[in-house]
Amino acid sequence: MTNTVVLLCTCPNDSVAEQLASGLLDQQLVACVNLLPGITSLYHWQGQLCREQETQLLIKTRSTQLPMVEQWLRQHHPYEVPEMLALPVQWGHQPYLEWIQQNC
């Protein structure tokens, strides 16, 4: 087990996703963000079944950064309840894991 996590966060579109990714990187809260455009999300919100096109962020950071990442995303994300799910990294290529540690 490492202290590296992958944080999932959906965004309403590519533009918002890029703004959020850039902001997280500028603040050195994360080492890398992948943008996966064109996902379809189905979910219930306020009693309605919703179907939206979104962009998924795959955010790589240290688990110790999560409180600051959460705070930053809550301030800048347009959603009332943004997705923030941290998945622990059980194994990774050691040089890549070290790079993450050094860059956030």
Rosetta constraint file for C-alpha pairs under 8 A:
AtomPair CA 1 CA 88 HARMONIC 7.79 0.50
AtomPair CA 1 CA 89 HARMONIC 6.54 0.50
AtomPair CA 1 CA 90 HARMONIC 4.30 0.50
AtomPair CA 1 CA 91 HARMONIC 6.17 0.50
AtomPair CA 2 CA 88 HARMONIC 7.58 0.50
AtomPair CA 2 CA 89 HARMONIC 6.09 0.50
AtomPair CA 2 CA 90 HARMONIC 6.01 0.50
AtomPair CA 2 CA 91 HARMONIC 6.87 0.50
AtomPair CA 3 CA 62 HARMONIC 5.59 0.50
AtomPair CA 3 CA 63 HARMONIC 5.35 0.50
AtomPair CA 3 CA 64 HARMONIC 7.55 0.50
AtomPair CA 3 CA 88 HARMONIC 7.41 0.50
AtomPair CA 3 CA 89 HARMONIC 7.35 0.50
AtomPair CA 4 CA 60 HARMONIC 7.16 0.50
AtomPair CA 4 CA 61 HARMONIC 5.80 0.50
AtomPair CA 4 CA 62 HARMONIC 4.52 0.50
AtomPair CA 4 CA 63 HARMONIC 5.77 0.50
AtomPair CA 4 CA 88 HARMONIC 6.41 0.50
AtomPair CA 4 CA 89 HARMONIC 5.58 0.50
AtomPair CA 4 CA 97 HARMONIC 7.09 0.50
AtomPair CA 4 CA 100 HARMONIC 7.61 0.50
AtomPair CA 4 CA 101 HARMONIC 7.76 0.50
AtomPair CA 5 CA 60 HARMONIC 5.96 0.50
AtomPair CA 5 CA 61 HARMONIC 5.63 0.50
AtomPair CA 5 CA 62 HARMONIC 5.83 0.50
AtomPair CA 5 CA 63 HARMONIC 5.78 0.50
AtomPair CA 5 CA 86 HARMONIC 5.99 0.50
AtomPair CA 5 CA 87 HARMONIC 5.43 0.50
AtomPair CA 5 CA 88 HARMONIC 4.56 0.50
AtomPair CA 5 CA 89 HARMONIC 5.34 0.50
AtomPair CA 6 CA 58 HARMONIC 6.28 0.50
AtomPair CA 6 CA 59 HARMONIC 5.36 0.50
AtomPair CA 6 CA 60 HARMONIC 4.77 0.50
AtomPair CA 6 CA 61 HARMONIC 6.61 0.50
AtomPair CA 6 CA 86 HARMONIC 5.61 0.50
AtomPair CA 6 CA 87 HARMONIC 5.16 0.50
AtomPair CA 6 CA 88 HARMONIC 6.53 0.50
AtomPair CA 6 CA 89 HARMONIC 6.98 0.50
AtomPair CA 7 CA 57 HARMONIC 7.76 0.50
AtomPair CA 7 CA 58 HARMONIC 5.87 0.50
AtomPair CA 7 CA 59 HARMONIC 4.85 0.50
AtomPair CA 7 CA 60 HARMONIC 6.45 0.50
AtomPair CA 7 CA 61 HARMONIC 7.68 0.50
AtomPair CA 7 CA 84 HARMONIC 6.37 0.50
AtomPair CA 7 CA 85 HARMONIC 5.39 0.50
AtomPair CA 7 CA 86 HARMONIC 4.25 0.50
AtomPair CA 7 CA 87 HARMONIC 6.17 0.50
AtomPair CA 8 CA 56 HARMONIC 7.03 0.50
AtomPair CA 8 CA 57 HARMONIC 5.78 0.50
AtomPair CA 8 CA 58 HARMONIC 5.21 0.50
AtomPair CA 8 CA 59 HARMONIC 6.40 0.50
AtomPair CA 8 CA 83 HARMONIC 6.84 0.50
AtomPair CA 8 CA 84 HARMONIC 5.62 0.50
AtomPair CA 8 CA 85 HARMONIC 5.16 0.50
AtomPair CA 8 CA 86 HARMONIC 6.43 0.50
AtomPair CA 8 CA 87 HARMONIC 7.92 0.50
AtomPair CA 9 CA 56 HARMONIC 5.92 0.50
AtomPair CA 9 CA 57 HARMONIC 5.08 0.50
AtomPair CA 9 CA 58 HARMONIC 6.88 0.50
AtomPair CA 9 CA 59 HARMONIC 7.78 0.50
AtomPair CA 9 CA 82 HARMONIC 6.88 0.50
AtomPair CA 9 CA 83 HARMONIC 4.84 0.50
AtomPair CA 9 CA 84 HARMONIC 5.16 0.50
AtomPair CA 9 CA 85 HARMONIC 7.02 0.50
AtomPair CA 10 CA 17 HARMONIC 7.95 0.50
AtomPair CA 10 CA 54 HARMONIC 6.38 0.50
AtomPair CA 10 CA 55 HARMONIC 5.69 0.50
AtomPair CA 10 CA 56 HARMONIC 4.45 0.50
AtomPair CA 10 CA 57 HARMONIC 5.91 0.50
AtomPair CA 10 CA 82 HARMONIC 7.07 0.50
AtomPair CA 10 CA 83 HARMONIC 5.92 0.50
AtomPair CA 11 CA 16 HARMONIC 6.39 0.50
AtomPair CA 11 CA 17 HARMONIC 5.59 0.50
AtomPair CA 11 CA 54 HARMONIC 5.57 0.50
AtomPair CA 11 CA 55 HARMONIC 5.12 0.50
AtomPair CA 11 CA 56 HARMONIC 6.26 0.50
AtomPair CA 11 CA 57 HARMONIC 7.43 0.50
AtomPair CA 11 CA 77 HARMONIC 7.95 0.50
AtomPair CA 11 CA 79 HARMONIC 7.94 0.50
AtomPair CA 11 CA 82 HARMONIC 7.99 0.50
AtomPair CA 12 CA 16 HARMONIC 6.77 0.50
AtomPair CA 12 CA 17 HARMONIC 7.61 0.50
AtomPair CA 12 CA 53 HARMONIC 7.08 0.50
AtomPair CA 12 CA 54 HARMONIC 4.80 0.50
AtomPair CA 12 CA 55 HARMONIC 6.32 0.50
AtomPair CA 13 CA 17 HARMONIC 6.25 0.50
AtomPair CA 13 CA 37 HARMONIC 7.54 0.50
AtomPair CA 13 CA 53 HARMONIC 7.54 0.50
AtomPair CA 13 CA 54 HARMONIC 5.40 0.50
AtomPair CA 13 CA 55 HARMONIC 5.44 0.50
AtomPair CA 14 CA 18 HARMONIC 6.09 0.50
AtomPair CA 14 CA 35 HARMONIC 7.74 0.50
AtomPair CA 14 CA 37 HARMONIC 6.42 0.50
AtomPair CA 14 CA 54 HARMONIC 7.81 0.50
AtomPair CA 14 CA 55 HARMONIC 5.89 0.50
AtomPair CA 15 CA 19 HARMONIC 6.30 0.50
AtomPair CA 16 CA 20 HARMONIC 6.13 0.50
AtomPair CA 17 CA 21 HARMONIC 6.04 0.50
AtomPair CA 17 CA 35 HARMONIC 6.95 0.50
AtomPair CA 17 CA 55 HARMONIC 6.57 0.50
AtomPair CA 17 CA 56 HARMONIC 7.74 0.50
AtomPair CA 17 CA 57 HARMONIC 6.92 0.50
AtomPair CA 18 CA 22 HARMONIC 5.94 0.50
AtomPair CA 18 CA 35 HARMONIC 7.66 0.50
AtomPair CA 19 CA 23 HARMONIC 6.11 0.50
AtomPair CA 20 CA 24 HARMONIC 6.18 0.50
AtomPair CA 20 CA 73 HARMONIC 7.62 0.50
AtomPair CA 20 CA 76 HARMONIC 7.25 0.50
AtomPair CA 20 CA 77 HARMONIC 7.27 0.50
AtomPair CA 21 CA 25 HARMONIC 6.19 0.50
AtomPair CA 21 CA 33 HARMONIC 5.99 0.50
AtomPair CA 21 CA 57 HARMONIC 7.83 0.50
AtomPair CA 22 CA 26 HARMONIC 5.93 0.50
AtomPair CA 23 CA 27 HARMONIC 6.18 0.50
AtomPair CA 24 CA 28 HARMONIC 6.28 0.50
AtomPair CA 24 CA 29 HARMONIC 5.48 0.50
AtomPair CA 24 CA 30 HARMONIC 6.02 0.50
AtomPair CA 24 CA 69 HARMONIC 7.42 0.50
AtomPair CA 24 CA 72 HARMONIC 7.72 0.50
AtomPair CA 25 CA 29 HARMONIC 6.15 0.50
AtomPair CA 25 CA 30 HARMONIC 5.63 0.50
AtomPair CA 25 CA 31 HARMONIC 6.67 0.50
AtomPair CA 25 CA 32 HARMONIC 7.25 0.50
AtomPair CA 28 CA 103 HARMONIC 6.83 0.50
AtomPair CA 28 CA 104 HARMONIC 4.85 0.50
AtomPair CA 29 CA 61 HARMONIC 7.07 0.50
AtomPair CA 29 CA 65 HARMONIC 6.31 0.50
AtomPair CA 29 CA 68 HARMONIC 7.24 0.50
AtomPair CA 29 CA 69 HARMONIC 6.21 0.50
AtomPair CA 29 CA 104 HARMONIC 5.06 0.50
AtomPair CA 30 CA 59 HARMONIC 6.89 0.50
AtomPair CA 30 CA 60 HARMONIC 5.95 0.50
AtomPair CA 30 CA 61 HARMONIC 4.62 0.50
AtomPair CA 30 CA 62 HARMONIC 7.47 0.50
AtomPair CA 30 CA 65 HARMONIC 7.74 0.50
AtomPair CA 30 CA 69 HARMONIC 7.91 0.50
AtomPair CA 30 CA 100 HARMONIC 7.78 0.50
AtomPair CA 30 CA 103 HARMONIC 7.01 0.50
AtomPair CA 30 CA 104 HARMONIC 4.85 0.50
AtomPair CA 31 CA 59 HARMONIC 7.84 0.50
AtomPair CA 31 CA 60 HARMONIC 5.81 0.50
AtomPair CA 31 CA 61 HARMONIC 5.71 0.50
AtomPair CA 31 CA 99 HARMONIC 7.84 0.50
AtomPair CA 31 CA 100 HARMONIC 5.22 0.50
AtomPair CA 31 CA 101 HARMONIC 7.71 0.50
AtomPair CA 31 CA 103 HARMONIC 4.95 0.50
AtomPair CA 31 CA 104 HARMONIC 5.19 0.50
AtomPair CA 32 CA 59 HARMONIC 6.01 0.50
AtomPair CA 32 CA 60 HARMONIC 5.28 0.50
AtomPair CA 32 CA 61 HARMONIC 7.37 0.50
AtomPair CA 32 CA 100 HARMONIC 7.67 0.50
AtomPair CA 33 CA 57 HARMONIC 6.36 0.50
AtomPair CA 33 CA 58 HARMONIC 5.49 0.50
AtomPair CA 33 CA 59 HARMONIC 4.48 0.50
AtomPair CA 33 CA 60 HARMONIC 6.26 0.50
AtomPair CA 34 CA 57 HARMONIC 5.66 0.50
AtomPair CA 34 CA 58 HARMONIC 5.00 0.50
AtomPair CA 34 CA 59 HARMONIC 6.57 0.50
AtomPair CA 35 CA 55 HARMONIC 6.50 0.50
AtomPair CA 35 CA 56 HARMONIC 5.80 0.50
AtomPair CA 35 CA 57 HARMONIC 4.90 0.50
AtomPair CA 35 CA 58 HARMONIC 6.60 0.50
AtomPair CA 36 CA 55 HARMONIC 5.48 0.50
AtomPair CA 36 CA 56 HARMONIC 4.93 0.50
AtomPair CA 36 CA 57 HARMONIC 6.36 0.50
AtomPair CA 36 CA 58 HARMONIC 7.82 0.50
AtomPair CA 37 CA 54 HARMONIC 6.59 0.50
AtomPair CA 37 CA 55 HARMONIC 4.25 0.50
AtomPair CA 37 CA 56 HARMONIC 6.34 0.50
AtomPair CA 38 CA 53 HARMONIC 5.98 0.50
AtomPair CA 38 CA 54 HARMONIC 5.90 0.50
AtomPair CA 38 CA 55 HARMONIC 5.89 0.50
AtomPair CA 39 CA 53 HARMONIC 5.69 0.50
AtomPair CA 39 CA 54 HARMONIC 5.35 0.50
AtomPair CA 39 CA 55 HARMONIC 6.00 0.50
AtomPair CA 39 CA 56 HARMONIC 6.97 0.50
AtomPair CA 40 CA 51 HARMONIC 6.86 0.50
AtomPair CA 40 CA 52 HARMONIC 5.70 0.50
AtomPair CA 40 CA 53 HARMONIC 4.69 0.50
AtomPair CA 40 CA 54 HARMONIC 6.20 0.50
AtomPair CA 41 CA 50 HARMONIC 7.83 0.50
AtomPair CA 41 CA 51 HARMONIC 5.66 0.50
AtomPair CA 41 CA 52 HARMONIC 5.29 0.50
AtomPair CA 41 CA 53 HARMONIC 6.32 0.50
AtomPair CA 41 CA 54 HARMONIC 6.83 0.50
AtomPair CA 42 CA 49 HARMONIC 7.15 0.50
AtomPair CA 42 CA 50 HARMONIC 5.59 0.50
AtomPair CA 42 CA 51 HARMONIC 4.59 0.50
AtomPair CA 42 CA 52 HARMONIC 6.66 0.50
AtomPair CA 43 CA 49 HARMONIC 5.79 0.50
AtomPair CA 43 CA 50 HARMONIC 5.32 0.50
AtomPair CA 43 CA 51 HARMONIC 6.75 0.50
AtomPair CA 44 CA 48 HARMONIC 5.42 0.50
AtomPair CA 44 CA 49 HARMONIC 4.51 0.50
AtomPair CA 44 CA 50 HARMONIC 5.84 0.50
AtomPair CA 45 CA 49 HARMONIC 6.50 0.50
AtomPair CA 45 CA 50 HARMONIC 6.73 0.50
AtomPair CA 60 CA 100 HARMONIC 7.19 0.50
AtomPair CA 61 CA 65 HARMONIC 6.75 0.50
AtomPair CA 61 CA 66 HARMONIC 7.78 0.50
AtomPair CA 61 CA 100 HARMONIC 6.41 0.50
AtomPair CA 61 CA 101 HARMONIC 7.51 0.50
AtomPair CA 61 CA 104 HARMONIC 6.55 0.50
AtomPair CA 62 CA 66 HARMONIC 7.10 0.50
AtomPair CA 62 CA 100 HARMONIC 7.40 0.50
AtomPair CA 62 CA 101 HARMONIC 6.59 0.50
AtomPair CA 62 CA 104 HARMONIC 7.24 0.50
AtomPair CA 65 CA 69 HARMONIC 6.09 0.50
AtomPair CA 65 CA 104 HARMONIC 7.85 0.50
AtomPair CA 66 CA 70 HARMONIC 5.90 0.50
AtomPair CA 67 CA 71 HARMONIC 6.19 0.50
AtomPair CA 68 CA 72 HARMONIC 6.10 0.50
AtomPair CA 69 CA 73 HARMONIC 6.04 0.50
AtomPair CA 70 CA 74 HARMONIC 6.03 0.50
AtomPair CA 70 CA 84 HARMONIC 7.56 0.50
AtomPair CA 71 CA 75 HARMONIC 6.39 0.50
AtomPair CA 72 CA 76 HARMONIC 6.30 0.50
AtomPair CA 73 CA 77 HARMONIC 5.30 0.50
AtomPair CA 74 CA 82 HARMONIC 7.49 0.50
AtomPair CA 77 CA 82 HARMONIC 6.85 0.50
AtomPair CA 78 CA 82 HARMONIC 7.84 0.50
AtomPair CA 92 CA 96 HARMONIC 7.15 0.50
AtomPair CA 92 CA 97 HARMONIC 6.27 0.50
AtomPair CA 93 CA 97 HARMONIC 6.27 0.50
AtomPair CA 94 CA 98 HARMONIC 6.11 0.50
AtomPair CA 95 CA 99 HARMONIC 6.16 0.50
AtomPair CA 96 CA 100 HARMONIC 6.35 0.50
AtomPair CA 97 CA 101 HARMONIC 6.38 0.50
AtomPair CA 98 CA 102 HARMONIC 6.24 0.50
AtomPair CA 99 CA 103 HARMONIC 6.20 0.50
AtomPair CA 100 CA 104 HARMONIC 6.52 0.50
